[in-house]
Amino acid sequence: MVDEKVILKGITVFGYYGVSPTEREIGQKLQIDVEYFHDFTKACVTDSLEDTVNYERVYSKVMETVEKNKFNLLETLADAICNDILEEFPINRIKTIIKKLTLPFPNNLDHVAVIVEREA
């Protein structure tokens, strides 16, 4: 099976995720990357949007998932994004990377990232 990939990189959102009351109260900036895998052979031949997985719709689903949920853990958010996209689109596999950009650590830590991968 052919398994090509589309990457949505650098989706920046503001969310109220975290374990501490401060994180959940004031919120924080997150950056999300989504990679989804699908056989795009037919789309390459037909050059038709109907024969691919429309990344604008995937982006909208990511935003919907982020906006409708408030989890303690980034792991749970990444899992929800993966599951919501797998439920709606005919893809084979998905990987979601969430970077927490606002950290309660000294300035020498750029970000913390969580990676969740799921298959259909």
MARBA-3410 file (N, C-alpha, C, O; in Angstrom, 1 decimal):
120
0.8,-1.2,0.0,0.0,0.0,0.0,0.9,1.2,0.0,1.9,1.3,0.7 ~ 0.5,2.2,-0.8,1.2,3.5,-0.8,0.7,4.3,0.4,-0.5,4.3,0.7 ~ 1.6,5.0,1.0,1.3,5.7,2.2,1.9,7.1,2.2,3.0,7.3,2.7 ~ 1.3,8.0,1.5,1.8,9.4,1.4,1.4,10.2,2.7,0.5,9.7,3.4 ~ 1.9,11.4,2.8,1.6,12.1,4.0,1.4,13.6,3.7,2.0,14.2,2.8
0.5,14.2,4.5,0.2,15.6,4.5,0.6,16.1,5.9,0.2,15.4,6.9 ~ 1.2,17.3,6.0,1.6,17.8,7.3,1.0,19.2,7.4,1.1,20.1,6.6 ~ 0.3,19.4,8.5,-0.2,20.7,9.0,0.8,21.1,10.1,0.7,20.5,11.2 ~ 1.6,22.1,9.9,2.7,22.4,10.8,2.5,23.8,11.4,2.2,24.8,10.7 ~ 2.6,23.9,12.7,2.6,25.2,13.4,1.2,25.8,13.6,1.1,27.0,13.6
0.2,24.9,13.8,-1.1,25.4,14.2,-1.0,26.0,15.6,-0.8,25.3,16.6 ~ -1.1,27.3,15.8,-0.9,27.9,17.1,-2.3,28.2,17.7,-3.1,28.9,17.1 ~ -2.5,27.8,18.9,-3.8,27.9,19.6,-3.5,28.4,21.0,-2.4,28.3,21.5 ~ -4.5,28.9,21.6,-4.4,29.3,23.0,-5.4,28.4,23.7,-6.6,28.4,23.4 ~ -5.0,27.7,24.8,-5.9,26.8,25.4,-5.7,26.8,26.9,-4.7,27.3,27.5
-6.7,26.2,27.6,-6.6,26.1,29.1,-6.4,24.7,29.5,-7.2,24.0,30.1 ~ -5.2,24.2,29.1,-4.8,22.9,29.4,-3.7,22.9,30.5,-2.9,23.8,30.5 ~ -3.7,21.9,31.3,-2.6,21.8,32.4,-3.2,21.2,33.6,-4.4,21.2,33.8 ~ -2.3,20.9,34.5,-2.7,20.3,35.8,-2.8,21.3,36.8,-3.7,21.3,37.7 ~ -2.0,22.3,36.8,-2.0,23.4,37.8,-3.2,24.3,37.6,-3.6,24.6,36.5
-3.7,24.8,38.7,-4.8,25.8,38.6,-4.4,27.0,37.8,-5.3,27.6,37.1 ~ -3.2,27.5,37.9,-2.7,28.6,37.1,-2.8,28.4,35.6,-3.3,29.2,34.9 ~ -2.3,27.2,35.2,-2.4,26.9,33.8,-3.8,26.9,33.3,-4.1,27.3,32.2 ~ -4.7,26.3,34.1,-6.1,26.2,33.7,-6.8,27.5,33.8,-7.9,27.7,33.1 ~ -6.4,28.4,34.6,-7.0,29.7,34.7,-6.6,30.7,33.7,-7.4,31.4,33.1
-5.2,30.9,33.5,-4.7,31.9,32.6,-4.5,31.4,31.2,-4.4,32.2,30.3 ~ -4.4,30.1,31.0,-4.2,29.5,29.7,-2.8,29.6,29.2,-1.9,30.2,29.9 ~ -2.6,29.1,28.0,-1.2,29.1,27.5,-1.3,28.9,26.0,-2.3,28.4,25.4 ~ -0.2,29.2,25.4,0.0,29.0,23.9,0.5,27.6,23.7,1.5,27.2,24.3 ~ -0.1,27.0,22.7,0.3,25.7,22.2,0.5,25.7,20.7,-0.1,26.5,20.0
1.4,24.9,20.3,1.6,24.7,18.8,1.4,23.2,18.5,1.9,22.3,19.1 ~ 0.6,23.0,17.4,0.2,21.7,17.1,0.6,21.4,15.6,0.4,22.2,14.7 ~ 1.2,20.2,15.5,1.5,19.7,14.1,0.8,18.4,14.0,0.7,17.6,14.9 ~ 0.1,18.3,12.8,-0.6,17.0,12.5,-0.1,16.5,11.2,0.1,17.2,10.2 ~ 0.3,15.2,11.2,0.7,14.5,10.0,-0.3,13.4,9.8,-0.5,12.5,10.7
-0.9,13.3,8.6,-1.8,12.2,8.3,-1.4,11.5,7.0,-0.9,12.1,6.1 ~ -1.6,10.2,7.0,-1.2,9.3,6.0,-2.3,8.7,5.2,-3.3,8.3,5.8 ~ -2.2,8.7,3.9,-3.3,8.2,3.0,-2.7,7.9,1.7,-1.6,8.4,1.3 ~ -3.3,7.1,0.9,-2.9,6.8,-0.4,-3.5,7.8,-1.4,-4.7,7.8,-1.6 ~ -2.6,8.7,-1.9,-3.1,9.8,-2.8,-3.0,9.5,-4.2,-3.0,10.4,-5.1
-2.8,8.2,-4.6,-2.6,7.8,-6.0,-3.7,8.3,-6.9,-3.4,8.9,-7.9 ~ -4.9,8.1,-6.5,-6.1,8.5,-7.3,-6.1,10.0,-7.5,-6.4,10.5,-8.6 ~ -5.9,10.7,-6.4,-5.9,12.2,-6.5,-4.8,12.7,-7.4,-5.0,13.7,-8.1 ~ -3.7,12.0,-7.5,-2.6,12.4,-8.4,-3.0,12.3,-9.8,-2.5,13.0,-10.7 ~ -3.8,11.3,-10.1,-4.3,11.0,-11.5,-5.4,11.9,-11.9,-5.4,12.5,-13.0
-6.4,12.1,-11.0,-7.5,12.9,-11.3,-7.4,14.4,-11.1,-8.1,15.2,-11.7 ~ -6.4,14.7,-10.2,-6.2,16.1,-9.8,-7.5,16.7,-9.2,-7.8,17.9,-9.5 ~ -8.2,15.9,-8.5,-9.5,16.3,-8.0,-9.5,16.3,-6.4,-9.0,15.4,-5.8 ~ -10.0,17.3,-5.8,-10.1,17.4,-4.4,-10.9,16.3,-3.8,-10.7,15.9,-2.6 ~ -11.9,15.9,-4.5,-12.8,14.8,-4.1,-12.0,13.5,-3.8,-12.5,12.6,-3.1
-10.8,13.3,-4.4,-10.1,12.1,-4.3,-8.9,12.2,-3.4,-8.0,11.3,-3.4 ~ -9.0,13.2,-2.5,-7.9,13.3,-1.5,-8.6,13.6,-0.2,-9.8,13.6,-0.1 ~ -7.8,13.8,0.9,-8.3,14.2,2.2,-8.0,15.7,2.3,-6.8,16.1,2.4 ~ -9.0,16.5,2.3,-8.9,18.0,2.2,-8.3,18.5,3.5,-8.9,18.4,4.6 ~ -7.1,19.1,3.4,-6.4,19.5,4.7,-7.1,20.7,5.3,-6.9,20.9,6.5
-7.9,21.5,4.6,-8.7,22.5,5.2,-9.7,22.0,6.2,-9.9,22.5,7.3 ~ -10.3,20.9,5.8,-11.3,20.2,6.7,-10.6,19.6,7.9,-11.1,19.6,9.0 ~ -9.4,19.0,7.6,-8.7,18.4,8.8,-8.3,19.5,9.8,-8.4,19.4,11.0 ~ -7.8,20.7,9.2,-7.5,21.8,10.1,-8.7,22.2,10.9,-8.6,22.5,12.1 ~ -9.9,22.3,10.3,-11.1,22.7,11.0,-11.4,21.7,12.1,-11.9,22.2,13.1
-11.2,20.5,11.8,-11.5,19.4,12.8,-10.5,19.6,14.0,-10.9,19.4,15.2 ~ -9.3,19.9,13.8,-8.3,20.1,14.8,-8.8,21.3,15.7,-8.8,21.2,16.9 ~ -9.1,22.4,15.1,-9.6,23.5,15.8,-10.8,23.3,16.6,-10.9,23.7,17.7 ~ -11.7,22.5,16.0,-13.0,22.2,16.7,-12.6,21.3,18.0,-13.2,21.6,19.0 ~ -11.8,20.4,17.8,-11.4,19.5,19.0,-10.7,20.3,20.1,-11.0,20.1,21.2
-9.8,21.2,19.7,-9.1,22.1,20.7,-10.1,23.0,21.4,-10.1,23.1,22.6 ~ -11.0,23.6,20.7,-12.0,24.5,21.2,-13.1,23.9,22.1,-13.6,24.5,23.0 ~ -13.4,22.7,21.8,-14.5,22.1,22.6,-14.1,21.3,23.8,-14.9,20.8,24.6 ~ -12.8,21.1,24.0,-12.3,20.3,25.1,-11.4,21.1,26.1,-10.7,22.0,25.7 ~ -11.4,20.7,27.3,-10.5,21.2,28.3,-10.0,20.0,29.1,-10.6,19.5,30.0
-8.8,19.6,28.8,-8.1,18.4,29.4,-7.0,18.9,30.4,-6.5,20.0,30.2 ~ -6.7,18.1,31.3,-5.5,18.3,32.1,-4.2,18.1,31.3,-3.3,18.9,31.4 ~ -4.2,17.0,30.6,-3.0,16.6,29.9,-3.0,16.8,28.4,-4.0,16.7,27.7 ~ -1.8,17.2,27.9,-1.6,17.4,26.5,-1.7,16.0,25.8,-2.2,16.0,24.6 ~ -1.4,15.0,26.5,-1.5,13.6,25.9,-2.9,13.3,25.6,-3.2,12.8,24.5
-3.9,13.7,26.4,-5.3,13.5,26.2,-5.8,14.3,25.0,-6.6,13.9,24.2 ~ -5.3,15.6,24.9,-5.7,16.4,23.8,-5.2,15.8,22.5,-5.9,15.8,21.5 ~ -3.9,15.4,22.5,-3.4,14.8,21.2,-4.1,13.6,20.8,-4.4,13.3,19.7 ~ -4.5,12.8,21.8,-5.3,11.6,21.5,-6.7,11.9,21.0,-7.1,11.3,20.0 ~ -7.3,12.9,21.5,-8.6,13.4,21.1,-8.5,13.9,19.6,-9.4,13.6,18.8
-7.5,14.6,19.3,-7.3,15.1,17.9,-7.2,13.9,17.0,-7.8,13.8,15.9 ~ -6.3,13.0,17.3,-6.1,11.8,16.5,-7.4,11.0,16.3,-7.8,10.7,15.1 ~ -8.1,10.8,17.4,-9.3,10.0,17.3,-10.4,10.7,16.5,-11.1,10.1,15.7 ~ -10.6,12.0,16.7,-11.6,12.8,16.0,-11.3,12.8,14.4,-12.2,12.6,13.6 ~ -10.1,12.9,14.1,-9.7,12.9,12.6,-9.9,11.5,12.0,-10.4,11.4,10.9
-9.4,10.5,12.8,-9.6,9.1,12.3,-11.1,8.8,12.1,-11.4,8.1,11.1 ~ -12.0,9.3,12.9,-13.4,9.0,12.8,-14.0,9.7,11.6,-15.0,9.2,11.0 ~ -13.5,10.8,11.2,-14.1,11.6,10.2,-13.5,11.4,8.8,-14.2,11.6,7.8 ~ -12.3,11.1,8.7,-11.6,11.0,7.4,-11.0,9.7,7.1,-10.6,8.9,8.0 ~ -11.0,9.3,5.8,-10.5,8.0,5.4,-9.0,8.0,5.3,-8.4,7.8,4.2
-8.3,8.1,6.5,-6.9,8.1,6.5,-6.4,6.8,7.2,-7.1,6.1,7.9 ~ -5.1,6.4,6.9,-4.6,5.2,7.4,-3.9,5.4,8.8,-4.0,4.5,9.7 ~ -3.3,6.5,9.0,-2.5,6.7,10.2,-2.4,8.2,10.4,-2.5,9.0,9.5 ~ -2.2,8.6,11.7,-2.1,10.0,12.1,-1.1,10.2,13.2,-1.0,9.3,14.1 ~ -0.4,11.3,13.2,0.5,11.6,14.2,0.2,13.1,14.6,0.2,14.0,13.7
0.1,13.3,15.9,-0.2,14.7,16.4,0.9,15.0,17.4,1.2,14.3,18.3 ~ 1.5,16.2,17.2,2.6,16.7,18.1,2.1,18.0,18.7,1.7,18.9,17.9 ~ 2.1,18.1,20.0,1.6,19.3,20.7,2.8,19.8,21.5,3.4,19.1,22.3 ~ 3.2,21.1,21.2,4.2,21.7,21.9,3.6,22.8,22.9,2.9,23.6,22.5 ~ 4.0,22.6,24.1,3.6,23.6,25.1,4.7,24.7,25.1,5.9,24.4,25.5
4.4,25.9,24.7,5.4,27.0,24.5,5.5,27.9,25.7,6.6,28.5,25.9 ~ 4.6,27.9,26.6,4.6,28.7,27.9,4.9,27.8,29.0,4.0,27.0,29.4 ~ 6.1,27.9,29.6,6.5,26.9,30.6,6.9,27.6,31.9,7.4,28.7,31.9 ~ 6.6,26.9,33.0,7.0,27.5,34.3,8.4,27.1,34.7,8.7,26.8,35.9 ~ 9.3,27.1,33.7,10.7,26.8,34.0,11.6,27.9,33.6,11.1,28.9,33.0
12.9,27.8,33.9,13.8,28.9,33.5,13.8,29.0,32.0,13.4,28.1,31.3 ~ 14.3,30.1,31.5,14.3,30.4,30.1,15.1,29.5,29.2,15.2,29.7,28.0 ~ 15.8,28.5,29.8,16.6,27.7,28.9,15.9,26.5,28.4,16.5,25.6,27.8 ~ 14.6,26.4,28.5,13.8,25.3,27.9,12.8,25.9,26.9,12.0,26.7,27.3 ~ 13.0,25.6,25.7,12.2,26.1,24.6,10.8,25.7,24.6,9.9,26.5,24.5
10.5,24.4,24.8,9.2,23.8,24.8,9.2,22.4,25.3,10.3,21.8,25.4 ~ 8.0,21.9,25.7,7.8,20.5,25.9,6.9,20.0,24.9,5.9,20.7,24.5 ~ 7.1,18.8,24.3,6.3,18.3,23.3,5.7,16.9,23.7,6.4,16.1,24.3 ~ 4.5,16.6,23.2,3.9,15.3,23.4,3.6,14.8,22.0,3.1,15.6,21.1 ~ 3.9,13.6,21.7,3.6,13.0,20.4,2.7,11.8,20.6,3.0,10.9,21.3
1.6,11.8,19.8,0.6,10.6,19.9,0.4,10.2,18.4,0.1,11.0,17.6 ~ 0.5,8.9,18.2,0.3,8.3,16.9,-0.8,7.2,17.0,-0.8,6.5,17.9 ~ -1.7,7.2,16.0,-2.8,6.2,16.0,-3.0,5.8,14.6,-2.7,6.5,13.6 ~ -3.5,4.5,14.4,-3.8,3.9,13.1,-5.3,3.6,13.0,-5.9,3.4,14.0 ~ -5.8,3.6,11.8,-7.2,3.3,11.6,-7.4,1.8,11.8,-8.5,1.4,11.6
END
